């Protein structure tokens, strides 16, 4: 089958952990259906990195700035209803589809009627809404797939419960329910829990924050609240201060929300409207965490009362659920969460698409498939039916040989800020390999790197990039930035290119020598990060005159005092007038064996931990983190007022 999909205007498709559920589902669908042999044509942002057969750019940074002038390029925002932006990208997609479509092609709209113009202008497409969890008034196609039975019945309305003596029943045989789906590998299972309860979502009355706060208060339990919004300013919430038992941690990215979920004793989802699906519910289950919900909407289908949590209607129910939450087994939560794995759900879509295609190519509803041997696509609501729902017991890794075998088999960074990045299957060029796969490499500068990841850069320069641990990692984390990666070693550049290819990175430029003149000539925009690790050559790049021209940009410089003991001191003196300076020192490999905590190393001896973590520095090294004291002019242009 051949599918056409279109980005939402407000979100660049560049990761499976985006706050936008619509885009996350679309990206995962495309990746998996491509694996299954189908053809996917994607239309959208020039910076999108979706895994598909062909990606056609129809929305660039200039377009973004027109419709979202107060948002940095690529910054995910919640302006789903920006009608002008969505109409613009849909019109562009429609024109491009006219030149690319073939007979019996399928157009999938993940956000409903905001893309209706594509179908109006291309009536020969088979238009399907594959995951309806949005308002019933915004559905528009003949072929509809809902996230839950609750959503399907809401959209059908009161008329569906009536019988017309003239027309007969209003049931549509092709309205179907296929639940939302997940890459379960992104959600770490954990049985040990801390003594707190969690509310994860927008901070407003509509998500049921009030009952969560009041119930935990009466039960004498701590409640952590994570999400966008303000508890005090919501006019429907009766709070003029934060209750003593409540801790508000703000918006949580994927890593933070995973940490919060897997450690929570339970989560609350008390949505005061009929929840269409509730993806956070399943994410909690995959972490082995039970959930306390309302007893309506999709929660009735997806929260198994007494198995994966409790459903409650009164404050008494809520307090009882809190006090009895230890009766829920984490393993049962994970087993049920596995029911929603992408491997389980994609065959359901294929069955549905074939049903629709039969109406175009065969005798439709009357088509009989004589060789059918099952009807399992409707079985997602039957938990623990077969062994495939059971969690396989993982054999503990107790030796470095076992760990090396796993790392070399997976070839993915397992922890740290670049967790999930694919890595080239060759020994790292110029430094030790295993710390990079473990995500512990140069962990000494982690505080600086966390700030770097939270900063919107227009460009990033990596001088002395090696095979691209930082270049590729930062390119993936900063898709809005132009990347420049330099290394004089031909072997390093070859490995870098391999890492760029396997991670599908498109915003990177690779070069050999970067001297001061070339550095000053690069188009860095208003705010760049310059990352330098070049064995003493940093003294040629960082001079009074070069820093004067680069004063708006940030630096991370690994200094090499073993070449000249004065290097760190001299560079700090040069940078201190224009930059705020932080210094970091390397840790001895023996200390790393004692101090570094990463799940992959838990079963290893100290000797094996030291072997896996060693970076073999000749002496204690230093890094300079220099943050510009200058605020770029366009910073003010990006403010909301």
TAHU-V908031 format. One record per run of one state. SS is the DSSP state (hx for helix, st for strand, lp for the rest). FROM is the first residue (numbers start at 1). TO is the last residue. Records with the same first field share a line. If there is no record, write none. Layout:
SS=FROM-TO, FROM-TO
This chain:
lp=1-1, 7-20, 36-38, 46-53, 60-60, 68-82, 101-105, 109-111, 122-125, 133-135, 139-142, 147-148, 157-157, 162-162, 165-167, 170-175, 178-181, 183-183, 187-196, 201-202, 204-204, 208-208, 220-222, 227-228, 230-245, 251-253, 264-265, 270-278, 287-289, 294-298, 303-304, 306-308, 312-314, 324-324, 328-329, 339-340, 362-363, 367-375, 382-386, 390-399, 411-411, 413-421, 423-433, 439-442, 454-458, 464-468, 478-481, 487-489, 503-507, 512-515, 522-527, 533-537, 542-543, 550-553, 560-566, 576-578, 586-588, 596-598, 602-605, 614-621, 629-632, 638-641
st=2-6, 39-45, 54-59, 106-108, 126-132, 143-146, 163-164, 168-169, 176-177, 182-182, 197-200, 203-203, 223-226, 229-229, 246-250, 266-269, 290-293, 305-305, 309-311, 341-341, 412-412, 422-422, 459-463, 482-486, 508-511, 528-532, 554-559, 579-585, 622-628
hx=21-35, 61-67, 83-100, 112-121, 136-138, 149-156, 158-161, 184-186, 205-207, 209-219, 254-263, 279-286, 299-302, 315-323, 325-327, 330-338, 342-361, 364-366, 376-381, 387-389, 400-410, 434-438, 443-453, 469-477, 490-502, 516-521, 538-541, 544-549, 567-575, 589-595, 599-601, 606-613, 633-637
